[in-house]
Amino acid sequence: MRLSLILFCVSALWLCGEAKSKKAKSLEWSPMYTVEGTLFIPYAEIAEPFYAWYDGASGRSRIDYYGGMVKTYQLSPYGLYGTSLKIAPITTEAEMNANTCLQVNGTSEYKIEPQTILPNLTGFVYMGNEIINGQTTQKWQLVHEVGQKSNKYTMWLITKSNAKHKGEIDLIPIRYEMKGFNSLLGSHYDHYYLDYNNYDTSDIAPETFEIDSDMSCSAFPGPGDRHFYTFNPMKEFVHPITDSHLNFEFDKFKRKHGKQYGNKKEHVYRQELFRQNIRFIHSMNRKSKGYTLSVNHLTDKSDVELKALRGKIYSGVYNGGKPFPYQHVQKLQLPAQFDWRIFGAVTPVKDQSVCGSCWSFGTVGAIEGAYFVKTGQLLRFSQQALIDCSWGFGNNGCDGGEDFRAYQWMLLHGGIPTEDQYGPYLGQDGYCHANNVTLTAKIT
């Protein structure tokens, strides 16, 4: 008890000295550690578990995501400028969820270094004590001004005496948070935090940084700095950080989709939305859910803007549908998979633009498929006709609707026009002119 009290006093005196100077001068993490935790990105609705191994002396690190489903290795001794490896499940027509190793080598401009999961605390200021996750912690903070951005980095930690070296103090991470405020936007443009558990400075077995001997790694095209999000996603979240990767990806996105913004404020706003959306894309892909997400023309849109595109309105009234007519034993006789595209029964992918008309696309897609099965012909039917003409049945054009109301309109009027007859999709409410064209695909 007395020894513990002495150690506490030594630690307190050391902290008081730091508190008086207010600046962290010798606040350093162990050069070797393992730690687990969770990365939280509230704006992207992400909570991503990780486990990290770091050996600064040997220049090697490894970070596993989602319980080891995806593993990333940063190995500076390998090759001339270091090597990054990623092991992830990949599904092809020949294999399902096969663990595959991909490799990107460093370059003279982008050397691969071991990736710490803990921030460099140089310049952080002691702000007092605070309770985090039920523990009394020391709060250290750094405010970094860049143009109109004010980035606030905060580290909560506790200390304990070093078991190996008498008189030395170990830092134990509890939480690390970044909050970014942009005065041009007048709002917080970024926010994330990492909660840490089971921090350990014991020696790490060398084989931790080695892949299985029976696994070979395939080269991934392009230099390492262009695979920032996939081969070392944690680099974006640990101070000091850089936005060069974001600027590159956003410029590429703008060129591909012809994006132009009216002023600097709009440009900054869209880039920050792009930042959060691309984080969501890559975090979801690391979950290996059986599908993959990718950047498209909507990646600079807000949740409110995207919600406006989801126009399905649920009214709760009977929709006229019949019960599913097949028994469970009949469903068991179905093939494991069946792709109508192979038979030419599916029209090309369509774009609803900035109109909340998904209900019309679902309706038309079902009609196109059923018409092909019945006639052997693949026709493009008109979503625009349903948007313009089915208001009398309770639909609201680009502000939402329901498929059964569209079917009711088709039943009454004797079908639906093709896109060639009615005219192209406008992505906007238009004048109904279905009475001036021939209606096809009569339903009963």
N, C-alpha and C positions, 0 to 999 in steps of 0.2 A: 504494500500500500504506500509506504514511504517512498520507495523507488519510483512508483508511478507518479506520485506527487511532484518529485524532483524533476522527472522528465516533462511533466506538464508545465512546470515553471520555466524550464529551459525553453520549451517550445513557445510559451507565452512571451518570454523576454525577446526571443528572436522575432516574433510577430510584432511586438510593440516597436522594435527598432524599425521594422519595415513600415509600420503604420505611421511612425513619425516622419520618415522620409517620403512616405506615400507612394513612391515608385518601386516596382518590383525590380530589383537589381540582380538577384541571384536565384530567382524562382524558376527552377528547372525540373523537368520530369526525369524519371529514370531512363537511361538509354536503352533499357530492355524491359518490356512489359507485355502482359496479355490483359485484355479487358473485354467485357461484353456490355451490351447496352442497346438502346433504341434511338434511332433518328426520327424526330418528329418535324414535319413540315406542315403547319396548320393550313396555309393557303392552298396547298396541293392535296390536303387531306391524306397525308402519308404518315404511317407509323411503321418504320422499317427496322427490324431487329438485325444486329450485327455482332460479330465476334472478331476481335483483332489481335494479331501478334505483331510485335515490332522489335526489331533488333538493329538499332542504329549503328552499332560498331561493325557489324557484318554487312550493312547496307541492304538488308532484306526485310520485307514486311508482307503480311497477308491479311486480307479482310474477307470474311465470309458473310453473306447476306441471306436472310430468311432461312436460318438453320442449316446453312451449308449448301443450299440449293444452287447458289452461285458463289464461286470462289475467285478472288482476284489476288494476284501476286505481283509485287513490285521488287525486282531483283537487280540492283545496280551492278553487282559484280559480273553479270552474265553479258557477254558480247562487249563491243567497244563502248557503247553508250547506255548499257543496261537493257533490261527486257521486262515487258509486262505480259503476264499470262492471265487468261480468264478461262475457267472451267464452268460450263453451263450445260443443262439438258437441251438438246436440239432434236426436233422431230422432222423427219423427212418421209417420203413415200416408202423408203426401205426400212427405217428404224423409228422407234417411238421412244422419246425422252432419253436418247443416248448421251451420256456424259461426254462432252467434246472439249478439247483444249484448243484455244486460239491464242495466237502470239503476235505481239507488236513490239518491234525493236525500237530503242531510242535512237536519236539522231544527234548531231553536233549542236543543233539548235534546241532540241528537246531531250534532255538526258533523263533517264528513268532513275528516280530516287526512291528510297523507302518512304512509305506514306504513314505518317503519324496520325493517330486518331485524336490527339490532344493538341491544343493551340500553343504557339510560341507566346509566352507570357511577358516578353520584354515590353516595357512601357505600360503594363497594366497597373492600375492604381488600387490600393486597398480601400474598400468602401465600408468596412465593418463586418459584423457577423449577421447571418440570416439563417432561418430554418428552411431547409430544402429536403423534401422526401423524409421528413421526420428526424433529420440530423442537423445539429448546429454546425454551420459551415462558415468559412471565410469567403467574403465576396470580393472579387477582383474585377476591375473593369477598364476597358480601353475604348475611347471614343475617337473614331477616325473620320475626318472630314475630307470628302472628295467632291469638289465642285458643289453641286446642290444636294449631294447625298451626305447624310450623317449616319455612319454605321456604329452601332454600340455593341461591343463584344463583352460578355460577362462570363466569368468562370467562378463557380462555387466549388470549394475544395475543403478537405480536412487534412490534418497532418498527424504523423506518428513517427516515433523514433525508428531509425534504420536498424534492422536486426543484424546486419552484417558489419556495419561500420559505426562504431560507438561515437556518439556526438552528432551524427548526421540525421537530418529530418527528411522523411519521405512525404511527398505530396500525394494525396488520394483524390482523384477527380470524382465529383458528384454530378454536376450539370454544367454544360456549356451552351450559351445562348447567343444568337445574333439577332438584332433588330435594326432594320435599315429604314431611315426616314428620308423622303425626297421632298425638299421644299418646293420644287417645281410642281409636283403632283399634289402637295399638301397632305400626304398620307404616308403610312408605312408601306414600303414597296416590297419588303422582304422580312421574313421571320422564320427561324428554325431553332431547334435546340436538341442537344444530345444528352440523354440520361445514361450514366455509367453504373455498372455493377461488377463486383468480383475482380477488381483491379489487383494484379499480382505482378511482382517484379522478380519472380524466380527465373532461373535460366530456362531458355526455350530449346527444346530438342531440335537439332539441325534438320531432321526429316520433316518438320512442320512446314518448311519452305520448299519441299520437294514434291513433285507429282508422282503418281504411280509409275513404276518402271515399265508397265505394259501400255502406257498411254503416250502417244506422240502428239505434238502440237502443230497445228496448221498455221501458216503465216496469214495474217489478216492484212488486206491491202491498205496502203496509205500510212503516213507517219503517225507516231503515237499521239501527238497533240490533237489529232482529228478524231480520236476515239476516247476522248476525255470522259464522256458520260458512261461508257460501257466498260472500259478497262480499269478505271480508277475513279468511280463516282464520288468517293468520299473527299477527294481533293477540293471539291467545290465548297465544302462546309467547314474546313479547318483553317483558322487564321495562321499565317497570312494567305489570302486568296487573291485570285485574279479573274477578271471578267473577259479575258481574251477569247476563251472558248465560246462564251455566250455571244460575243460580238460576231465571231466567225459564223456560228450556226444561224444567227438571226439575219445576217447579211445574205447567206445562202437561201434562207427561207423567203426573204423579200424578193430576191431575183427570180426564184422558181415560180412564185405565185403572183408576181407583178404587183407587190404591195407598195403603196405610196401613202404617206400620211401628211395631213395638212400643215402641221407645225411641230416644233420640237417637243412640246408637251405631249401631243398625241403619240409621237414616236417613242418617247420614254415609257409612256403608259403601256403601249403595245409590247415593247420589249420586256417589260416586267411581267406581263401576262404570259408571254412566250416562255420566260424563265420558269415560272411555276408549272406551266403545262408540260414542258419538256421534262421536268423533274418527275412529274406524275407518270409520263409515258415510260421512262426508263425504270422507275421503281416498280411499276406494274409488270413490265417485261421480266424483271428479275424474279418475280413470283412464279414464273413458268406456269401460267394458268391454263395452257392449252391453246392460247391465242396470243398474238403480239399486237402492240399498238405502234403507231408511227406518226410522224409529223405530217399534217395536211394543212389545207388552207384555213382551217379554223383554229390553229394553234395560238393565234394572237387574240383570241376572243375571251371575254369574261364569262363567268357562270351565268350571269343574267342574260347575256346575249345568246349563249348556247341554249338556255332554257326556253327562250323565245322560239327556237327551232323545233322544240319537242311539243308539237301541237296536238297530241292525242288528248282529248278531253273525255274524262270518265263521268258520265251522267248518272250511272246507277240504274238506268231503266233497262227493261228487257230488250235485247238486241235482235231478237228473231232467230237466233242460232239454234240448231238442233243438237241433241246429245251426241257424243262421239259414238258412232255405230258399231265399233269393233270390240271384240272381247280381248282380254289380256293374252289368251293363248294364240290368237291371230297375230298380235303384235310381236310375239316371240318368233314368228316365221319370217319377219322382215329381215333384209340383209343388214349387215353391220353399218354400211354406208351406201348412199346412193346420190349421185351427182347429176342433176338435170342439165347442167351446162354441157356435159358431154353429148347430150342428145339435141342440143341447139334449142332448148326450151326456155332460156333465160336471156332477157335483153341486157345490154351493157349497163354498167353502174350509172345511176343518175344522181344529180346534185340538186337538193331542194333550195340552195342558196340561203337567203336571209328571211325565208318565209316559213312560218310554223305549219307546214303542210305535210308532215310525215304521214298523217292519216290517209292522205290521198295516194301517196306512194305505196303504202301497204296494200291499199285497195286495188290499185292498178296492177301491182305485181302479182297479186292472187289471180286477177282476171286474165292477165297475159299468160300465166302458166296453165290455167284451166282451158283457155282457148286453144293453146298449142296441143294439149292432150286430146281435145275433142276433134280438132281439124288438121293437125299437123303443120299449121302455119304459125309463125312467130311474128306478131304485130306489136308495135308500140302504141299503147292507148294513152289517152290524154289525161294527165293529172290536172292540167289547167281547167279543163271542162268541169271537173268536180269542184275545184276551188271557186270557180265563177258561178256555178249554177245550182249548187245543193244547199244554199242558205235556207230555203224554205223548209228543209227537213231538220234544221237545228245545227248545221255546220257553220263555221265562222271564217271560212277562207283561210287566209294566212295567220289568223289568230286561233286556229285549232279546230278540231272536228273529230268525228268518229266514223269508223269504216261502215258500220251498219246503216248509218244515215245516207252515206254515199250509195250503198246498195239499194236503199229504198228509192232514191232518185232514179237509179238505173232501171229498177222494176217498173216504175211509173212511165218512164219515157222510152222504154224499149231498147236500152243498151247504152253504149258509151262510144264517142267518136275516137277514131285513131288520132295520133299526134299529127300526122300528115294532113288530115282533113281539118282538124280544129285549129292548128297552129302551134307554134313552139311554146314550151313552158316559160313563163315570165318571172316566176319567183315573186309575184305580186298579185293582189286581187285585180281581176279584170272584168270586162263586160262579157256577159254570157251570150253566146251566139250558137248554142247547140241546135237550135231550131233550123239553122241555115245549112247544116251538114248532115251527112248520113251517119246514123248510129249503128254500131256493130256490137257483137258479143251480148246478145240478148240473154238475160238471166231469168230464171223462174223460181 
